[in-house]
């Protein structure tokens, strides 16, 4: 243990102090772990690894803060994941929400159901604010960064054409990961592919919930991000649909979201549900959307990345990637099952209308499903508490066990 400590101290001492006039005499591209991609998933991996003593270098072609089209809502499990990483975003601002409300606009009067979270609150945090907080946390731990850097993938890894030496390589470069293809890990199955758009409105939140409005064109997500601003995101199967199209189709939203309250330009991104056969190969591991993803409809992308980061840190510091590879499948399995159910509701209006009437008739069942999805309940507990009610309502809509 003493030898390990002194080797680490010597390495850090030389790296920090053996420079003069900006010229580093030690190879600044050598590290224990090279993380390719400086988004939330890559930063979470870097933080988790550095907390365990690894020398981590993060490389990204962009510069912070890095923005991305997303709903900007952190569910309670994602907040707990950030807390475990020592990241405090809420000191910079944001807003909290207590639960989720679904509204199905099959007719002029929607069918709706709402439920509060069983354990904690969620947070609405602008993506740039989240990214800045995570960068600051990583810097405070001693993570090194190479922003604005081209990562070359060939016989060896290069950073701006300079060779990089590492023990492990982590691909955190998103759904279209270059690292994944380079490492021979592209084999898998794409289950769904949709399009997401986001913009902000200077409008005070009118609800203590994240609202999900279901329409024939897709879903609209309303997330409070401050006391006088909300994030509006649309996820759709039609790439030609835009936020204004869906907002104008719902009178409730059209009245509350006038065009003169728009704060920024609309941003877009692709959202996918994808399952990979493998997420590691030799000393290369994938994390975040690069390692398989769930559609934005699940709201679990960031929470998954934070859980994967803690697992990856544990696995690497214990000497390998086997634990990470095995547990990664379990982490992704439950959100993907819920995603398939929600995408079924999106694809088939009759299924959506039926499901919404069932849930509206049993708010407790809706809350139980949310708790199960967020990991605040187990399948056994869910079935014991809601199994009979769910079976009765699916078989005989409008009837519950108490009425038998």
Helices and strands as residue ranges (DSSP letters): H 2-17, E 19-20, E 23-24, E 33-36, H 40-51, E 56-60, E 73-74, H 76-84, G 90-92, E 95-97, E 99-104, E 111-116, E 122-124, H 127-141, E 144-147, E 151-153, E 157-159, E 162-163, E 168-171, H 178-182, E 188-201, E 209-215, E 218-226, E 229-236, H 243-249, H 251-256, G 259-261, E 267-276, E 280-281, E 284-286, G 288-291, G 296-298, H 301-317, H 322-347, H 349-360, H 363-373, H 379-395, G 401-403
